[in-house]
């Protein structure tokens, strides 16, 4: 009776019952069935509806029926997909298909082919009778022999909670994910000089054991190098005279700048990529508010209705309203995959689109600190090349590439004589960069520059730390993927910070960054330039962190605290995200700790001409962000 009463809803005319069925209202008024509310689970902080995955699977060619469930026998939660088909299908092809439709955490680890469904006496699906999935192919087991091989296999077992690991078993095929990869590295670094990127590249115990240097206490050694680098920084600072001389010519050129920002480009249609991302959503909003252009959104999705629902859901999250009133009048949505030839469109649709678009804003990117290089290259470089080729067709289109100041941050690793960078500096791509995101974004910049030399009008916008929106301090929806949030979360976890890393923090509001880009992109006199679009008012966080209960310590004490927390693999995810953000996992043997000064005088001059001025960051603003991000509770 208690459950029944809970499932009733009051209505002034009738009694309503909550059936537990999950549906969503589409923009055309139809209702799409997702699945049962009771068939959901939480994995790695994400609430997952089995029905959403099942709906995608049913649309895969040759799959007639799909059931998704979860296995917890090994101690970890793994998604299992059972499917009925006329034959057993290639698992990797199904995974590749789902990867284009669903976020990573919703991709099943194992796919099981079944010929019939187990049913109860009442004719309902008997989920408990579904065949037990096999994570490991027994025929592929090869026992480890050397000490190094045994250490790696034991680490695999501990993280994946499996009884048997062979030399050639793939970590990710066994159900491992990026979070578990971080935990795996925390164990392996006790005996190996290994980084997170190595797990994504090497993947098996055999390759890890033979492809990594056997070195005890690798992470501790790294942190000792960081300590030494900070000590050397205190002893030898970059001379002020050197900075002044290196910047003098640049500052003189900015003083001579004269631009007429009143002349507009003849634009009617704008293609925007990445519109479901944090910055992309804000660029879309600014295009709607500041221009009258038609906006074409490329969204990778399973159907037109699904694409509309995705963008509406994201837009509602950030702006408390949907886009239904402007869809098919100002906004035109099409299913596309910009990593594919012809953007994943038919040749006819591709040609039609080339005639409608005058300008492209490429804001889509794979934004993480670690992962498989091939995936980052495809998302951040190949997609850029595909769009640049698109820009050449029918009529030349302006191309606007959203990059990151991170491509400059790593210059200190390569050249300790560099003290500053301007908008005109373009670093040389190098494999020394351990941050695969920054590396591939830099490669993207080089592609843009190459096409620019061939006659295409191209701008590059290097954006900064996109922490939150000024409006209501809105944070990124998938906040766990925000690097600045993870950096702060680590400080709050340790309850400590040091002035060496918190006294000059760059914080850019995402909505203001988008506004600055949109103000620049359609002006005739502002073409073929690189802009540094970030808030120049650096913020000293000591006061606000103290007020939130954090202790401010010396850099040595702080690094010792980091080392202590890193020994506990429960905290290792948070610690590694912090280390990646700081760049402390890079090469330190010859590193100059003096931070590179990223100059933006040219960009500031242009923005002032456009009536845009960055506001100063205040403690009230930071406290508002802390509350919105739930950091101080």
C-alpha positions as CSV (number, residue, x, y, z in Angstrom):
1,X,0.0,0.0,0.0
2,X,2.9,2.4,0.7
3,X,4.4,1.9,-2.7
4,X,1.0,2.2,-4.4
5,X,0.4,5.5,-2.7
6,X,3.8,6.8,-3.7
7,X,3.1,5.9,-7.3
8,X,-0.1,8.1,-7.4
9,X,-0.2,11.7,-8.5
10,X,-2.9,14.1,-7.5
11,X,-5.1,15.7,-10.2
12,X,-8.1,17.9,-9.5
13,X,-10.3,15.7,-11.8
14,X,-8.7,12.3,-11.8
15,X,-6.4,10.0,-10.0
16,X,-3.1,9.5,-12.0
17,X,-0.7,6.7,-11.6
18,X,3.1,6.8,-12.2
19,X,3.8,3.7,-14.4
20,X,7.5,3.9,-14.2
21,X,7.9,4.2,-17.9
22,X,10.5,6.7,-19.1
23,X,9.6,8.9,-22.1
24,X,10.6,12.2,-23.6
25,X,8.5,14.8,-25.5
26,X,10.0,15.5,-28.9
27,X,9.7,18.9,-30.6
28,X,7.1,17.7,-33.1
29,X,4.7,16.7,-30.2
30,X,5.4,13.0,-30.4
31,X,6.4,11.0,-27.3
32,X,9.5,8.7,-27.6
33,X,9.6,5.7,-25.2
34,X,13.0,5.3,-23.5
35,X,12.5,2.5,-21.1
36,X,11.5,1.5,-17.5
37,X,12.5,3.8,-14.7
38,X,13.5,0.8,-12.6
39,X,15.9,-0.4,-15.3
40,X,18.6,2.2,-14.5
41,X,21.9,2.2,-12.7
42,X,24.6,4.6,-11.6
43,X,28.1,3.9,-12.9
44,X,31.1,6.3,-12.3
45,X,28.6,9.0,-11.2
46,X,26.5,8.7,-14.3
47,X,22.9,7.6,-14.1
48,X,22.3,5.3,-17.0
49,X,18.9,4.3,-18.5
50,X,19.2,0.8,-20.1
51,X,16.3,1.7,-22.4
52,X,18.3,4.5,-24.1
53,X,21.1,2.1,-25.0
54,X,18.6,-0.6,-26.1
55,X,16.9,1.9,-28.4
56,X,20.2,2.7,-30.2
57,X,21.1,-1.0,-30.5
58,X,17.7,-1.9,-32.1
59,X,18.5,0.6,-34.8
60,X,21.7,-1.1,-35.7
61,X,21.5,-3.2,-38.9
62,X,20.7,-6.9,-38.3
63,X,19.9,-6.5,-34.6
64,X,16.3,-7.5,-34.0
65,X,16.1,-7.1,-30.3
66,X,18.4,-5.9,-27.5
67,X,18.6,-6.1,-23.8
68,X,21.0,-4.2,-21.6
69,X,21.8,-5.2,-18.1
70,X,24.7,-4.8,-15.6
71,X,27.2,-7.3,-14.2
72,X,28.6,-6.7,-10.7
73,X,30.2,-10.1,-10.1
74,X,33.8,-8.9,-10.4
75,X,33.1,-6.0,-7.9
76,X,32.9,-3.4,-10.7
77,X,29.8,-2.5,-12.6
78,X,30.0,-3.4,-16.3
79,X,27.3,-2.8,-18.9
80,X,26.3,-6.0,-20.8
81,X,24.4,-5.9,-24.0
82,X,22.5,-9.0,-25.2
83,X,21.3,-9.0,-28.8
84,X,19.2,-11.2,-31.1
85,X,20.2,-11.4,-34.7
86,X,20.3,-13.9,-37.6
87,X,24.1,-14.3,-36.9
88,X,26.8,-13.3,-34.5
89,X,27.9,-9.8,-35.3
90,X,31.4,-8.2,-35.1
91,X,31.6,-6.6,-31.6
92,X,33.9,-3.8,-32.5
93,X,31.6,-2.6,-35.3
94,X,28.7,-2.4,-32.8
95,X,30.9,-0.5,-30.4
96,X,32.0,1.9,-33.1
97,X,28.4,2.5,-34.1
98,X,27.4,3.2,-30.4
99,X,30.3,5.5,-29.9
100,X,28.8,7.9,-32.4
101,X,25.4,7.8,-30.7
102,X,26.2,7.7,-27.0
103,X,28.7,9.0,-24.4
104,X,31.6,6.7,-23.5
105,X,30.1,5.7,-20.1
106,X,27.0,4.3,-21.9
107,X,28.9,1.9,-24.2
108,X,28.5,-1.7,-23.0
109,X,31.8,-3.6,-22.3
110,X,30.6,-6.9,-23.5
111,X,28.1,-7.9,-26.3
112,X,26.5,-11.3,-26.1
113,X,24.8,-13.0,-29.0
114,X,21.6,-14.9,-28.1
115,X,19.2,-16.9,-30.2
116,X,16.2,-16.7,-27.9
117,X,15.1,-14.8,-24.8
118,X,14.8,-16.6,-21.4
119,X,11.2,-16.1,-20.2
120,X,9.4,-16.6,-16.9
121,X,6.2,-18.7,-16.6
122,X,4.2,-15.5,-17.1
123,X,5.9,-14.9,-20.4
124,X,8.1,-12.0,-19.2
125,X,11.8,-11.6,-19.8
126,X,13.8,-13.4,-17.1
127,X,16.8,-11.2,-16.8
128,X,18.4,-13.5,-14.2
129,X,18.4,-16.3,-16.7
130,X,20.4,-14.4,-19.3
131,X,23.7,-16.2,-20.0
132,X,26.7,-15.2,-17.9
133,X,29.0,-12.9,-20.0
134,X,32.7,-13.9,-20.5
135,X,35.1,-11.0,-20.1
136,X,38.1,-13.2,-20.9
137,X,38.5,-15.6,-23.7
138,X,39.9,-18.7,-22.0
139,X,41.6,-19.8,-25.2
140,X,43.6,-16.6,-25.3
141,X,45.3,-16.9,-21.9
142,X,49.1,-16.7,-21.8
143,X,50.6,-16.8,-18.3
144,X,53.1,-14.0,-17.3
145,X,56.7,-15.2,-16.9
146,X,59.0,-12.3,-16.0
147,X,58.8,-10.2,-12.8
148,X,57.7,-7.2,-14.8
149,X,54.9,-9.2,-16.6
150,X,53.7,-10.5,-13.3
151,X,53.6,-7.1,-11.7
152,X,51.5,-5.7,-14.6
153,X,49.1,-8.7,-14.6
154,X,48.6,-8.3,-10.8
155,X,47.8,-4.6,-11.2
156,X,45.2,-5.5,-13.9
157,X,43.6,-8.0,-11.6
158,X,43.4,-5.5,-8.7
159,X,41.8,-2.7,-10.8
160,X,39.5,-4.9,-12.8
161,X,38.7,-7.4,-10.0
162,X,39.3,-10.4,-12.3
163,X,40.9,-13.6,-11.2
164,X,43.0,-14.3,-14.3
165,X,44.8,-11.9,-16.6
166,X,46.9,-13.1,-19.5
167,X,49.8,-11.3,-21.2
168,X,47.8,-10.3,-24.3
169,X,44.5,-9.3,-22.6
170,X,43.5,-5.8,-23.6
171,X,42.7,-3.5,-20.5
172,X,39.9,-1.7,-22.2
173,X,38.4,-4.8,-23.9
174,X,38.2,-6.3,-20.4
175,X,35.9,-3.4,-19.3
176,X,38.5,-1.0,-18.2
177,X,37.7,2.7,-18.6
178,X,39.6,6.0,-18.3
179,X,39.0,6.3,-14.6
180,X,40.3,2.8,-14.0
181,X,43.3,3.5,-16.3
182,X,44.3,6.3,-13.9
183,X,44.0,3.9,-10.9
184,X,46.1,1.4,-12.9
185,X,48.8,3.9,-13.4
186,X,48.9,4.7,-9.7
187,X,49.8,1.1,-9.0
188,X,52.2,0.6,-11.9
189,X,54.1,3.8,-11.1
190,X,55.4,2.1,-7.9
191,X,57.6,0.0,-10.3
192,X,57.5,1.6,-13.7
193,X,58.2,4.9,-15.4
194,X,54.8,5.1,-17.0
195,X,52.2,7.7,-17.9
196,X,48.4,7.5,-18.5
197,X,48.9,8.0,-22.2
198,X,51.0,4.8,-22.2
199,X,48.0,2.7,-21.0
200,X,45.9,3.9,-23.9
201,X,48.8,3.1,-26.3
202,X,50.2,-0.2,-24.9
203,X,46.9,-1.6,-23.5
204,X,48.2,-5.2,-22.7
205,X,50.4,-6.5,-19.9
206,X,53.0,-7.8,-22.4
207,X,53.4,-4.4,-24.1
208,X,53.3,-2.4,-20.9
209,X,55.9,-4.7,-19.2
210,X,58.3,-4.5,-22.2
211,X,57.5,-1.0,-23.3
212,X,58.0,0.8,-19.9
213,X,61.2,1.4,-18.0
214,X,61.4,-0.6,-14.7
215,X,61.9,2.1,-12.1
216,X,60.6,2.1,-8.6
217,X,58.9,5.2,-7.2
218,X,58.5,7.0,-10.5
219,X,55.8,9.5,-9.4
220,X,57.7,10.4,-6.3
221,X,60.8,11.1,-8.4
222,X,58.7,13.3,-10.6
223,X,57.4,15.3,-7.7
224,X,60.9,15.7,-6.3
225,X,61.9,17.2,-9.7
226,X,59.0,19.6,-9.4
227,X,60.3,20.7,-6.0
228,X,63.8,21.3,-7.3
229,X,62.4,23.3,-10.3
230,X,60.5,25.6,-8.0
231,X,63.6,26.1,-5.8
232,X,65.6,27.0,-8.9
233,X,62.9,29.5,-9.9
234,X,63.3,31.3,-6.6
235,X,67.1,31.5,-7.1
236,X,67.0,32.5,-10.8
237,X,64.1,34.5,-12.2
238,X,63.8,35.6,-15.8
239,X,65.3,39.1,-15.9
240,X,62.8,41.9,-16.4
241,X,65.0,43.5,-19.0
242,X,64.9,40.3,-21.1
243,X,61.1,40.3,-21.1
244,X,60.9,44.0,-22.0
245,X,63.3,43.6,-24.9
246,X,61.5,40.6,-26.3
247,X,58.1,42.3,-26.1
248,X,59.1,45.8,-27.3
249,X,58.6,45.2,-31.1
250,X,55.2,43.6,-30.4
251,X,54.0,46.4,-28.3
252,X,55.1,49.0,-30.8
253,X,53.2,47.2,-33.6
254,X,50.1,47.2,-31.4
255,X,50.4,50.9,-30.9
256,X,50.4,51.4,-34.7
257,X,47.2,49.3,-35.2
258,X,44.3,51.1,-36.9
259,X,41.3,49.0,-37.8
260,X,37.8,49.9,-39.0
261,X,35.4,47.5,-37.2
262,X,32.3,49.0,-38.8
263,X,32.6,47.1,-42.1
264,X,30.7,43.8,-42.0
265,X,31.3,40.7,-44.1
266,X,28.4,39.7,-46.5
267,X,27.2,36.7,-44.5
268,X,23.8,35.0,-44.6
269,X,24.6,31.5,-43.3
270,X,27.0,30.3,-40.5
271,X,27.9,26.7,-39.9
272,X,28.6,26.0,-36.2
273,X,30.2,22.8,-35.0
274,X,30.3,21.7,-31.3
275,X,27.0,23.4,-30.5
276,X,26.2,20.9,-27.7
277,X,29.5,21.7,-25.9
278,X,30.0,24.4,-23.2
279,X,31.6,27.0,-25.4
280,X,29.7,26.0,-28.5
281,X,26.3,26.4,-26.8
282,X,27.3,29.9,-25.7
283,X,28.5,30.8,-29.2
284,X,25.1,29.6,-30.5
285,X,23.4,31.8,-28.0
286,X,25.5,34.8,-28.9
287,X,24.9,34.3,-32.7
288,X,21.1,34.3,-31.9
289,X,21.4,37.5,-29.8
290,X,23.9,39.5,-31.7
291,X,23.3,38.6,-35.4
292,X,20.5,37.8,-37.8
293,X,22.3,35.1,-39.7
294,X,20.9,31.6,-40.4
295,X,22.7,29.1,-38.3
296,X,23.5,25.5,-39.5
297,X,24.3,23.1,-36.7
298,X,26.1,19.8,-37.4
299,X,25.2,17.4,-34.7
300,X,26.2,13.7,-34.6
301,X,23.1,11.8,-33.8
302,X,21.0,8.8,-34.7
303,X,18.1,10.9,-36.1
304,X,16.8,14.4,-36.8
305,X,14.5,14.2,-33.8
306,X,17.3,13.0,-31.6
307,X,19.6,15.8,-32.7
308,X,16.9,18.4,-31.9
309,X,16.3,16.9,-28.5
310,X,20.1,16.9,-27.8
311,X,20.6,20.5,-28.6
312,X,17.3,21.5,-26.8
313,X,18.4,19.6,-23.7
314,X,21.8,21.3,-23.6
315,X,20.4,24.8,-24.4
316,X,17.8,24.5,-21.6
317,X,20.5,23.5,-19.2
318,X,22.5,26.7,-19.9
319,X,19.8,29.2,-20.8
320,X,16.5,27.9,-19.2
321,X,14.7,27.8,-22.6
322,X,14.6,25.6,-25.7
323,X,15.1,26.5,-29.4
324,X,11.8,25.3,-30.8
325,X,10.7,28.8,-31.9
326,X,13.7,29.3,-34.1
327,X,14.3,25.8,-35.4
328,X,13.7,25.7,-39.2
329,X,13.5,29.5,-39.3
330,X,16.9,30.6,-38.0
331,X,18.5,27.3,-36.9
332,X,18.8,24.4,-39.2
333,X,20.0,21.1,-37.8
334,X,21.5,18.2,-39.7
335,X,23.0,14.9,-38.7
336,X,26.6,14.9,-39.6
337,X,29.9,13.4,-38.6
338,X,32.7,15.9,-39.3
339,X,35.4,13.2,-38.9
340,X,34.1,11.5,-42.0
341,X,34.5,12.3,-45.7
342,X,31.8,14.7,-46.9
343,X,31.1,15.4,-43.2
344,X,29.2,12.1,-43.1
345,X,26.5,13.5,-45.5
346,X,25.2,12.3,-48.8
347,X,26.9,14.0,-51.7
348,X,23.7,15.9,-52.6
349,X,23.2,17.2,-49.0
350,X,26.9,18.1,-48.8
351,X,26.7,20.2,-52.0
352,X,23.5,21.9,-50.9
353,X,25.1,22.8,-47.6
354,X,28.2,24.3,-49.3
355,X,25.9,26.8,-51.2
356,X,24.1,27.9,-48.0
357,X,27.2,28.6,-45.8
358,X,29.4,31.7,-45.9
359,X,31.3,31.3,-42.6
360,X,32.3,28.3,-40.4
361,X,32.9,28.5,-36.7
362,X,34.6,25.2,-35.7
363,X,34.1,24.8,-31.9
364,X,33.9,21.0,-31.8
365,X,36.8,19.2,-30.1
366,X,37.7,16.2,-28.0
367,X,38.6,18.0,-24.8
368,X,40.4,15.7,-22.3
369,X,44.0,15.4,-21.0
370,X,44.4,11.8,-21.9
371,X,43.2,9.1,-24.3
372,X,44.1,7.3,-27.5
373,X,46.0,9.5,-29.8
374,X,44.2,8.2,-32.9
375,X,40.8,9.3,-31.5
376,X,42.2,12.8,-30.6
377,X,43.7,13.1,-34.1
378,X,40.5,12.2,-35.8
379,X,38.4,14.6,-33.6
380,X,40.8,17.5,-33.5
381,X,42.8,17.3,-36.7
382,X,41.0,15.2,-39.3
383,X,37.7,17.0,-38.6
384,X,39.4,20.3,-39.0
385,X,40.9,19.3,-42.4
386,X,37.4,18.1,-43.6
387,X,35.9,21.4,-42.7
388,X,38.7,23.4,-44.3
389,X,38.1,21.3,-47.5
390,X,34.4,22.1,-47.2
391,X,35.2,25.8,-46.9
392,X,36.9,25.8,-50.3
393,X,33.9,24.5,-52.2
394,X,31.2,26.4,-54.3
395,X,32.3,29.7,-52.7
396,X,35.2,30.5,-50.4
397,X,34.0,30.5,-46.8
398,X,35.6,32.2,-43.9
399,X,37.0,29.7,-41.3
400,X,37.1,30.3,-37.6
401,X,39.1,27.8,-35.5
402,X,38.6,27.6,-31.8
403,X,42.0,26.6,-30.2
404,X,43.4,26.9,-26.7
405,X,46.1,28.8,-24.9
406,X,47.3,25.4,-23.9
407,X,49.3,25.1,-27.2
408,X,51.5,27.9,-25.7
409,X,51.7,26.8,-22.1
410,X,53.9,23.8,-23.0
411,X,56.6,25.9,-24.8
412,X,58.6,26.2,-21.5
413,X,59.2,22.5,-21.8
414,X,60.8,22.9,-25.2
415,X,62.7,26.1,-24.8
416,X,63.6,27.6,-21.5
417,X,64.7,30.9,-23.2
418,X,61.1,31.8,-24.1
419,X,59.5,34.1,-21.6
420,X,56.4,35.3,-23.6
421,X,54.2,34.5,-26.6
422,X,52.0,36.8,-28.7
423,X,49.1,36.1,-31.1
424,X,51.6,35.9,-33.9
425,X,53.6,33.0,-32.4
426,X,52.9,29.5,-33.8
427,X,54.8,26.7,-31.9
428,X,56.2,23.8,-33.8
429,X,54.3,20.5,-33.3
430,X,56.3,18.1,-31.1
431,X,55.8,14.8,-29.5
432,X,57.3,16.1,-26.3
433,X,53.8,17.4,-25.4
434,X,52.3,14.9,-23.1
435,X,48.9,16.6,-23.3
436,X,47.4,14.9,-26.3
437,X,44.6,17.5,-26.4
438,X,47.0,20.5,-26.7
439,X,49.2,18.5,-29.1
440,X,46.3,17.8,-31.6
441,X,44.9,21.3,-31.2
442,X,48.3,22.7,-32.2
443,X,48.4,20.4,-35.2
444,X,44.9,21.8,-36.1
445,X,46.3,25.3,-35.9
446,X,49.0,24.3,-38.4
447,X,46.4,23.0,-40.8
448,X,44.4,26.2,-40.6
449,X,47.6,28.2,-41.3
450,X,48.4,26.0,-44.3
451,X,45.0,26.7,-45.8
452,X,45.3,30.4,-44.9
453,X,48.4,30.6,-47.0
454,X,46.5,29.0,-49.9
455,X,44.0,31.9,-50.0
456,X,41.3,30.9,-47.4
457,X,40.3,33.6,-44.9
458,X,41.0,32.0,-41.5
459,X,41.0,33.1,-37.9
460,X,42.3,31.3,-34.9
461,X,40.9,32.0,-31.4
462,X,43.0,30.7,-28.5
463,X,40.7,30.6,-25.5
464,X,41.6,30.3,-21.9
465,X,40.3,28.6,-18.8
466,X,36.5,28.3,-19.5
467,X,35.5,27.9,-15.9
468,X,31.9,29.0,-15.7
469,X,29.3,31.5,-17.2
470,X,28.9,34.9,-15.7
471,X,25.2,34.4,-15.8
472,X,24.1,32.6,-12.7
473,X,27.7,31.1,-12.5
474,X,26.4,28.2,-14.7
475,X,29.0,25.4,-14.9
476,X,29.7,23.0,-17.7
477,X,26.9,20.3,-17.6
478,X,29.4,17.4,-17.6
479,X,31.4,19.3,-14.9
480,X,33.6,16.2,-14.2
481,X,35.2,16.8,-17.6
482,X,36.1,20.4,-16.7
483,X,39.9,20.6,-16.0
484,X,39.7,23.7,-13.8
485,X,36.9,22.1,-11.7
486,X,39.0,19.0,-11.2
487,X,42.0,21.1,-10.2
488,X,40.0,22.9,-7.6
489,X,38.3,19.7,-6.4
490,X,41.8,18.3,-5.7
491,X,42.7,21.3,-3.6
492,X,39.5,21.1,-1.6
493,X,40.0,17.4,-1.1
494,X,43.5,18.0,0.3
495,X,42.4,21.1,2.1
496,X,45.7,22.7,1.1
497,X,47.1,25.0,-1.6
498,X,50.3,26.9,-2.2
499,X,50.8,30.5,-3.4
500,X,53.1,29.2,-6.2
501,X,50.0,27.9,-8.1
502,X,47.1,30.1,-6.9
503,X,48.4,33.7,-7.0
504,X,47.9,34.3,-10.7
505,X,45.0,32.3,-11.9
506,X,43.4,33.0,-15.3
507,X,39.6,32.6,-15.2
508,X,37.5,33.3,-18.3
509,X,33.7,33.3,-18.2
510,X,32.4,31.1,-21.1
511,X,29.6,33.3,-22.1
512,X,31.9,36.4,-22.4
513,X,34.4,34.4,-24.3
514,X,31.7,33.4,-26.8
515,X,30.5,37.0,-27.0
516,X,34.0,38.2,-27.9
517,X,34.4,35.6,-30.6
518,X,31.1,36.5,-32.2
519,X,31.9,40.2,-32.1
520,X,35.1,39.6,-34.1
521,X,34.2,36.9,-36.6
522,X,32.1,38.9,-39.1
523,X,34.2,42.0,-39.4
524,X,36.0,42.6,-42.7
525,X,39.1,44.2,-41.2
526,X,39.7,41.4,-38.6
527,X,40.4,38.5,-41.0
528,X,43.5,36.2,-41.1
529,X,44.5,36.8,-37.5
530,X,45.1,34.9,-34.4
531,X,43.3,36.2,-31.2
532,X,44.0,35.5,-27.6
533,X,40.5,35.5,-26.1
534,X,40.8,35.1,-22.4
535,X,40.3,37.3,-19.3
536,X,43.5,39.4,-18.7
537,X,42.7,40.0,-15.1
538,X,44.6,37.3,-13.3
539,X,43.1,36.4,-9.8
540,X,44.9,35.7,-6.6
541,X,42.9,32.9,-5.0
542,X,44.7,32.9,-1.6
543,X,42.0,34.9,0.3
544,X,38.9,33.0,-1.1
545,X,40.5,29.6,-0.5
546,X,41.5,30.6,3.1
547,X,37.9,31.7,3.7
548,X,36.7,28.3,2.5
549,X,38.9,26.4,5.0
550,X,42.0,25.7,2.9
551,X,45.5,25.9,4.5
552,X,48.1,27.8,2.4
553,X,51.5,26.1,2.8
554,X,55.0,26.3,1.3
555,X,55.4,24.6,-2.1
556,X,57.5,21.8,-0.6
557,X,54.9,21.0,2.0
558,X,52.2,21.1,-0.6
559,X,54.0,18.8,-3.0
560,X,54.6,16.3,-0.1
561,X,50.9,16.4,0.5
562,X,50.2,15.6,-3.1
563,X,52.7,12.7,-3.0
564,X,50.9,11.3,0.1
565,X,47.5,11.5,-1.4
566,X,48.8,9.9,-4.6
567,X,49.7,6.7,-2.6
568,X,46.0,6.1,-2.0
569,X,44.5,5.0,-5.4
570,X,41.1,6.1,-4.2
571,X,42.3,9.7,-4.6
572,X,44.6,9.0,-7.5
573,X,42.1,10.1,-10.1
574,X,41.7,13.5,-8.5
575,X,45.5,13.8,-8.0
576,X,46.4,12.9,-11.6
577,X,43.8,15.3,-13.0
578,X,45.5,18.0,-10.9
579,X,49.0,17.0,-12.0
580,X,47.9,17.0,-15.7
581,X,46.4,20.5,-15.3
582,X,49.6,21.8,-13.6
583,X,51.8,20.1,-16.2
584,X,53.7,18.3,-13.4
585,X,53.8,15.0,-15.3
586,X,55.9,16.5,-18.1
587,X,59.7,16.4,-18.5
588,X,61.3,18.3,-15.6
589,X,65.0,17.6,-15.9
590,X,65.7,20.9,-17.7
591,X,62.5,22.8,-17.2
592,X,62.4,26.5,-16.3
593,X,59.5,27.1,-13.9
594,X,59.0,30.7,-15.0
595,X,55.5,30.7,-16.5
596,X,55.2,31.9,-20.1
597,X,53.5,35.2,-20.3
598,X,50.8,35.0,-23.0
599,X,50.4,38.5,-24.4
600,X,47.0,39.7,-25.8
601,X,47.5,43.4,-26.3
602,X,46.5,43.1,-30.0
603,X,43.3,41.2,-29.1
604,X,42.5,43.7,-26.3
605,X,42.8,46.6,-28.7
606,X,40.4,45.0,-31.1
607,X,37.9,44.1,-28.5
608,X,37.9,47.6,-27.1
609,X,37.2,48.9,-30.6
610,X,34.2,46.5,-30.6
611,X,33.0,47.8,-27.2
612,X,34.0,44.7,-25.3
613,X,35.9,44.9,-22.0
614,X,36.7,42.0,-19.7
615,X,35.4,42.5,-16.1
616,X,37.7,41.9,-13.1
617,X,37.3,38.7,-11.1
618,X,36.0,39.3,-7.6
619,X,35.8,37.1,-4.5
620,X,32.0,37.3,-4.8
621,X,32.2,35.9,-8.3
622,X,34.5,33.0,-7.2
623,X,32.3,32.2,-4.2
624,X,29.3,32.1,-6.5
625,X,31.1,29.6,-8.7
626,X,32.2,27.5,-5.7
627,X,28.5,27.2,-4.7
628,X,27.3,26.4,-8.2
629,X,30.0,23.8,-8.6
630,X,29.3,22.5,-5.0
631,X,33.0,22.7,-4.2
632,X,32.6,24.3,-0.7
633,X,30.0,21.8,0.8
